[in-house]
Amino acid sequence: MTHAPTDLVGHSLGPYQLERLLGQGGFAWVFAGREADGTPVAVKVLKPRYAGDPQFESRFRNEAETAAHLQHPNIIHIRSVGKSGRNVYFAMDLCADSLGARIAREGPLPEADIVRLALDLAQALGFAHTQGVIHRDLKTDNVLIRSDGSAVITDFGIARAVSGYVASTGVNMTIGTPHYLSPEQAQGRPLDQRVDFYALGVTLYKAATGEVPFTSTDWFELARMHVEDSPPPLRKKRADLSKRFERVVLKCLAKHPDDRYRSAAELLADLHEVSDKRRATTDVGAAPIGSGQLLAITGQRRQRSRTAWMLIAGVGVGLLLLIALVVKLMR
């Protein structure tokens, strides 16, 4: 078994040749690699301390296989789940970028870009929820961006694998990412799909401001903030954001699940409204002309036309008078 990610670079893992390390999380390394035909892939490899635990490995593989059945344009396509020697892995499509990396490079994103990404994410969550799958750990680093700009969610099932392992073994492990943790997760209460809408709210908040709504170096203080404190309004941090967009994000971040969106369909309806209103506001030149505007424009055109004819008539009369004067003098 490998003990460091560099041990795997340049080697094969099942049918995949690993080329370079892309990054790592708490439980796995992620490599860029290729299939035998040259197709680029990302390969997630379970870290040795977890791959060496039969129960954790089993849960990890089961959840990865469940995620592989989520066939949706905005959910990462998992190509295979396997084991090579003592290395447990799954391979998936390789995306051009991640939302976390883009925010780190560019800072807060334009609202129009965020809404487009949010529409993709809401559709992915809606599909997963209808299949009985809750993500439980949505965050900017789990939002990948394809070369065409569309958003893709990855790591479905990983948090569920960890929580199941913790529940059955009593091992003390962190479940979820503290800055994206919903109040019910922080309190250890039962979870449903609305936990994903809270994490989406944190994700959109960070995309819009460059910051998460709550920060602390103390995990317990951070959990308390999620449970008790109101997030700072987005428009106080960035005045150019629309009120409609702010309302969507703050509804996602509601403390009680009943005050959040009940379904992805509700969320999508509001996101479409934000998108439509913004397009109507920014694309003024293409906006429909109302009857009042039409009358005003027609009146202006008629006035310009009358003025032009008066000028032409005046010039004509002047020319006639001039000709008459010349003829008289010649006599």
MODA-V946276 format. One record per residue. N is the residue number from 0. RES is the residue in one letter. SS is DSSP state (h for helix, s for strand, l for the rest). Layout:
n=[N | N]
res=[RES | RES]
ss=[SS | SS]
This chain:
n=[0 | 1 | 2 | 3 | 4 | 5 | 6 | 7 | 8 | 9 | 10 | 11 | 12 | 13 | 14 | 15 | 16 | 17 | 18 | 19 | 20 | 21 | 22 | 23 | 24 | 25 | 26 | 27 | 28 | 29 | 30 | 31 | 32 | 33 | 34 | 35 | 36 | 37 | 38 | 39 | 40 | 41 | 42 | 43 | 44 | 45 | 46 | 47 | 48 | 49 | 50 | 51 | 52 | 53 | 54 | 55 | 56 | 57 | 58 | 59 | 60 | 61 | 62 | 63 | 64 | 65 | 66 | 67 | 68 | 69 | 70 | 71 | 72 | 73 | 74 | 75 | 76 | 77 | 78 | 79 | 80 | 81 | 82 | 83 | 84 | 85 | 86 | 87 | 88 | 89 | 90 | 91 | 92 | 93 | 94 | 95 | 96 | 97 | 98 | 99 | 100 | 101 | 102 | 103 | 104 | 105 | 106 | 107 | 108 | 109 | 110 | 111 | 112 | 113 | 114 | 115 | 116 | 117 | 118 | 119 | 120 | 121 | 122 | 123 | 124 | 125 | 126 | 127 | 128 | 129 | 130 | 131 | 132 | 133 | 134 | 135 | 136 | 137 | 138 | 139 | 140 | 141 | 142 | 143 | 144 | 145 | 146 | 147 | 148 | 149 | 150 | 151 | 152 | 153 | 154 | 155 | 156 | 157 | 158 | 159 | 160 | 161 | 162 | 163 | 164 | 165 | 166 | 167 | 168 | 169 | 170 | 171 | 172 | 173 | 174 | 175 | 176 | 177 | 178 | 179 | 180 | 181 | 182 | 183 | 184 | 185 | 186 | 187 | 188 | 189 | 190 | 191 | 192 | 193 | 194 | 195 | 196 | 197 | 198 | 199 | 200 | 201 | 202 | 203 | 204 | 205 | 206 | 207 | 208 | 209 | 210 | 211 | 212 | 213 | 214 | 215 | 216 | 217 | 218 | 219 | 220 | 221 | 222 | 223 | 224 | 225 | 226 | 227 | 228 | 229 | 230 | 231 | 232 | 233 | 234 | 235 | 236 | 237 | 238 | 239 | 240 | 241 | 242 | 243 | 244 | 245 | 246 | 247 | 248 | 249 | 250 | 251 | 252 | 253 | 254 | 255 | 256 | 257 | 258 | 259 | 260 | 261 | 262 | 263 | 264 | 265 | 266 | 267 | 268 | 269 | 270 | 271 | 272 | 273 | 274 | 275 | 276 | 277 | 278 | 279 | 280 | 281 | 282 | 283 | 284 | 285 | 286 | 287 | 288 | 289 | 290 | 291 | 292 | 293 | 294 | 295 | 296 | 297 | 298 | 299 | 300 | 301 | 302 | 303 | 304 | 305 | 306 | 307 | 308 | 309 | 310 | 311 | 312 | 313 | 314 | 315 | 316 | 317 | 318 | 319 | 320 | 321 | 322 | 323 | 324 | 325 | 326 | 327 | 328 | 329 | 330]
res=[M | T | H | A | P | T | D | L | V | G | H | S | L | G | P | Y | Q | L | E | R | L | L | G | Q | G | G | F | A | W | V | F | A | G | R | E | A | D | G | T | P | V | A | V | K | V | L | K | P | R | Y | A | G | D | P | Q | F | E | S | R | F | R | N | E | A | E | T | A | A | H | L | Q | H | P | N | I | I | H | I | R | S | V | G | K | S | G | R | N | V | Y | F | A | M | D | L | C | A | D | S | L | G | A | R | I | A | R | E | G | P | L | P | E | A | D | I | V | R | L | A | L | D | L | A | Q | A | L | G | F | A | H | T | Q | G | V | I | H | R | D | L | K | T | D | N | V | L | I | R | S | D | G | S | A | V | I | T | D | F | G | I | A | R | A | V | S | G | Y | V | A | S | T | G | V | N | M | T | I | G | T | P | H | Y | L | S | P | E | Q | A | Q | G | R | P | L | D | Q | R | V | D | F | Y | A | L | G | V | T | L | Y | K | A | A | T | G | E | V | P | F | T | S | T | D | W | F | E | L | A | R | M | H | V | E | D | S | P | P | P | L | R | K | K | R | A | D | L | S | K | R | F | E | R | V | V | L | K | C | L | A | K | H | P | D | D | R | Y | R | S | A | A | E | L | L | A | D | L | H | E | V | S | D | K | R | R | A | T | T | D | V | G | A | A | P | I | G | S | G | Q | L | L | A | I | T | G | Q | R | R | Q | R | S | R | T | A | W | M | L | I | A | G | V | G | V | G | L | L | L | L | I | A | L | V | V | K | L | M | R]
ss=[l | l | l | l | h | h | h | l | l | l | l | s | s | l | l | s | s | s | s | s | s | s | s | s | l | l | l | s | s | s | s | s | s | s | l | l | l | l | l | s | s | s | s | s | s | s | l | h | h | h | h | l | l | h | h | h | h | h | h | h | h | h | h | h | h | h | h | h | l | l | l | l | l | l | s | l | l | s | s | s | s | s | s | s | l | l | s | s | s | s | s | s | s | l | l | l | s | s | h | h | h | h | h | h | h | h | l | l | l | l | h | h | h | h | h | h | h | h | h | h | h | h | h | h | h | h | h | h | h | h | l | l | l | l | l | l | l | l | l | h | h | h | s | s | s | l | l | l | l | l | s | s | s | l | l | l | l | h | h | h | h | h | h | h | h | h | h | h | h | l | l | l | l | l | l | l | l | h | h | h | l | l | h | h | h | h | l | l | l | l | l | l | l | h | h | h | h | h | h | h | h | h | h | h | h | h | h | h | h | l | l | l | l | l | l | l | l | l | h | h | h | h | h | h | h | h | h | h | l | l | l | l | l | h | h | h | h | l | l | l | l | l | h | h | h | h | h | h | h | h | h | h | l | l | l | l | h | h | h | l | l | l | l | h | h | h | h | h | h | h | h | h | h | h | h | h | h | h | h | h | h | h | l | h | h | h | l | l | l | l | h | h | h | h | h | h | h | h | h | h | h | h | h | h | h | h | h | h | h | h | h | h | h | h | h | h | h | h | h | h | h | h | h | h | h | h | h | h | h | h | l]
